[in-house]
Amino acid sequence: MTVLRPGTLSIQLWDDLYEQFMDIRKDLRESSRCCYNDIYRKHIKPVIGHRPIGRVKPTEIQKLYQIMVSESGVNPTTAQIVHSIIYQLFENAVMDNIIRVNPVLNAFRNFRKTAELNPACREPLTVEQQAIFIDYIYASEKYGRMANLFTVLLGTGMRIGEALGLRWCDCDFEEGIIHVTHV
């Protein structure tokens, strides 16, 4: 990491901070790491990567979120991930005494107030739609081997990670109870 003077950092510092952040986050799955890397390269680095970290203003970050959602057509969930990454990068910079205050502390909250974020409304399958789906799966040569999994998912409301984490000892067939203990 190259530090010139307080408030004036080299351009490379952003990449260094990002690498440090990714090193610290050992808990991230590989798919999340890939997603974060892609988001960093596409949305964060091009906009603020060339700026000294101490010169980035909260309003600029809010503007970044607004442009992403309104002009670039990015999903609001992606904007939240961008915020999470930027927030943590700045938080690390605060902890390392590179900057005094995290400039994005309230940026997403303020962005959420000004932007009309209407997440896509999800409609659950009707009983009839579920029956059609299950009939299709059981009849399919390609997907038929997963029919039992889909039956469990639809019948319990479990998420895929919960269902895939099931073990025989998690199922109490006498009581008709499944204990979700692994995801």
N, C-alpha and C positions, 0 to 999 in steps of 0.2 A: 504494500500500500504506500502510495506516494503522497505526502502531505507537505504543502508549501508553507502556508501561513494560515492561521485561523480565518475561516471565511473564504479562502481561495484554495481549492483543491483541484488536482489534475483531473482530466476527463476520465482517465483510467480508474479513478476511485469508484465510480458507479459499478463497473464490472467487478472490482475487488469487493465492494460491499455486497453485491449480489452473490458472488461466489462464497463469501463468508456466511451469508444468510443460508445458502443451500447446504453448506457444511454443517451448520448448527442444526438445521432441520432434518435430523436423522429419522424422524418419525414419518416422513412423507413416503408414500408409495411411489413406485417407479412411474406409474401413469400420472400422478400428481406432479412429479418432478418434470416430466416431459411437458405437461400443460404449463407449469410455471415458466419453464425455459422459453417456450413458444410465446407466451404472453409478454415476458420481459423483452424478448427480441422485437416483437411486433408493435407493442403499445407503449412501453415505458422508455426503453433506450432511445428510440427515435425522437421522442418529445422532450425528455429532460436529461437524457444521457450526456449531452454535450454541455450542460450547465453546471457551474460549481454548485455543489450540494447545499451550501449555505445561502444560496441566492434564489432558491425555489420558493415561491410564495404559495400560501394556501389557495388563493383565488386561481392561480395557474393550474393547480391540481384539479379544482372544481371544474374549470374550463376543459381540462383534459377529459374528465368523465362525461361532461355534456357533449363534447364533440364525438366521443366514442359512441354514445348511445344515439344521439339525434342525427348526426351527419354520416357517421361510418356504419351505422346500423348494427352496432355490436350489442349483444344481449346484455341487459342490466346485470345478470349474474357474472358475466365476464368483467364488467366494470367493478363489481364488488371484489373479485379476485385481484384485479389490478390494484385496487385500494389496499387490500390486505398485504400484497407484496410491498407496495410503496411505503405503507405505514411501518412495516417491520424493518425495512431498510433504513428509514429515518430513525426508528427507535434504536437500532443498533448504532447508528451514528451518534445519537444522544448519549447512549451508554459509554461509547468510546471517546466522549468529549470532543467530537468533531464539530457538532453543533449543540446549541443550548436547549432548543425547543423543537419538538416534532411539528413541522408545519402542516402536516395533514391530519392532525389530531381530530378536528371536527369537519374535515372537508367532505367526507361522504355523507355525514348527517345533513350538512348544509346543502349538498347536491341533491340528496333525497327530497328535501323540502322544496327545492326549486324545480326539480324535474318530476314529471309525471311518470313514475315507474309503476307500470301495471304489469306484473308478471302474468305470463300466459296462464289462463285458467284451465286447470286440468279437470276433465270430467271422467269419473270412473266408468268402467264398462257396466252396462246394464246386465241383468241376469241373462237376458236373451243373447246379448253380445258375447258374454262369457261362454254360454253353451255352444254357440256357433264356433267360437275360437277353439274350445276344447275338442269339439267334433273334428274340426279341421286338423288339429295337431295329432290326434289319435289316428286319423286316416292317412296322414302324410308319411311317405316313405322317408323323406328327408328329416323331418322333425319328430317323428313318432317316438324315437328313443328318449325324448325330453318331455313326453306327455305327463308323466308322473310329477316331474318337477313343476310344470305349469299348474297342475291340479293343486299341488301344495301351496304354491304362491297365491293362486286365486282363492283357495279355500281358507287361508289363514291371514292373508294381507301382509305376509312377511316380505321383506326386501330380499333381493337376490343374494346379497352377502350373508344375510341371516340364514336363508335356506341352505346355501352351500356350506355353511359352518355347522350344520346339524350333524349330530352323531346319534347312534342308536340309543345310547344312554339318556339322551335328551327327550326321548319320546316315551311317555307313559300311556301305553295303549289301553290299559284297564280304565284309567280315568279320562282318557281322551284329551290329554294335555301335552303340549310341546313346550319345553323350556328352552328359550333362546338364550344361550350363554356364550356363544362365539359368533363373531361377525368377520 
